[in-house]
Amino acid sequence: MIICYAGLLLFSAAFFSAAVTGTTSLPRWACVFNTLPLFVLISPLKFAGSGNIANGLMFLALFFIM
């Protein structure tokens, strides 16, 4: 499970840096729909599985953006 979260963190950091620097065809505002900002917004609400909810929202938003 720790390896899975490490992979998701690595993907989130790579996606965030690619969206911010413009190396991807996605617009720069797409970095808002990253796991890290979504987790920061959801975590104060103390939901169980906040990281999984943030990941699901990220992939759903990317589905509609693409």
Sequence and secondary structure as in RCSB ss.txt:
>XXXX:A:sequence
MIICYAGLLLFSAAFFSAAVTGTTSLPRWACVFNTLPLFVLISPLKFAGSGNIANGLMFLALFFIM
>XXXX:A:secstr
 HHHHHHHHHHHHHHHHHHHHT SSS GGGGGGSHHHHHHHHGGGT TTHHHHHHHHHHHHHHHH 
